[in-house]
Amino acid sequence: MFTNPYEGIETMTWYKANFHTHCGTGKGTPGRHDLKEVIGLYRECGYSILAITNCDMHTDASVYEDEFDMTLIDGYEYCQSKEMLVLNTKNVVFGNHQKVIDSAIRDGGITFICHPNRAIPTGDDLTSDGKYNLKRCWSPLEIDYLSGIAGIEILNGKAFRIGGSGLATDVWDYFLTHGKLIWGIGTDDFHRWEDLSRAFTVVYAPSRSKKDIINALKRGRFYVSNGLLIKNVSFNDNVITLSAKEEVPTFGDRCRFTVFGEQGRVLLTKFGEELRYELNGKEKYVRIQVTSEYGSMLWTQPFYDKSVFQLP
């Protein structure tokens, strides 16, 4: 039987969120802008949820929650080695990745792998034939070695301006294909003003309390976007129905809907105002990517066969 991660959202509210934000001027921030100013600009851009995740340090932003009417999630970015987002904890851990993940779980927190496809120099800028000599920040095998992660950044806005790719749906499909259910989030990885609102996560939850938001992240009740919003999503009698609209009103809601399955194979592509996809009973999972006529995109979480997968 297939599981719909968006079941029951009719009784919930959607909240625009960024879970990867650097701000302040102190050591480890490493943002360039004042904490209060950054929170205020995210509020102006329609965000209700923000996590301040400076490097290997907890930043207490709670004093601004009432002033800006936002939910500010505690957390940090583990930066001692390959980076991870650690959310819903004030306890900054220094140690190996598994120790950090285990500590977050004990605190009721959640951990996401950062920008797997961001480029990392290998030491030599160019190969002998003049091509860039780069490697991924995280390989799928390095991630697979860890247990207890909730997911990965499938869209990281900052990575596009520093090298490699901010898109990591290929890494996502690797894990889903191998039976490991992980979620995909989208973040700005905010450091400078040009990073603002380039990639975000839309969370469905009963309220924007920290408890409800973290629970929604654990259960996959969210999607990733860079400007496109879900109008309607349903799953009845093995049929997925999905429609979308631009965050900023345009001249229509025609989109290209692409349904992906195992190994990232395209199962269906459709143009129009609504997708209707009927499962054939052979899929392990399907996930949907939507692109508007004007270039904005969104990515759903996987609809999955619960006999194959378990929650992270």
Secondary structure, 3 states (H helix, E strand, C coil): CEECCCCCHHHCEEEEEEEEECCCCCCCCCCCCCHHHHHHHHHHCCCCEEEECCECCCCCCHHHHHHHCCEEECEEEECCCCCEEEECCCCCCCCCHHHHHHHHHHCCCEEEECCCCEEEEEEEEECCCCCEEEEECCCHHHHHCCCCCCEEEEEECCHHHHCECCECHHHHHHHHHCCCCCEEEEECCECCHHHCCCCEEEEEECCCCHHHHHHHHHHCCEEEECCEEEEEEEEECCEEEEEEEECCCCCCCCEEEEEECHHHCEEEEEEECCEEEECCCCCCEEEEEEEECCCCEEECCCEEECCCCCCC
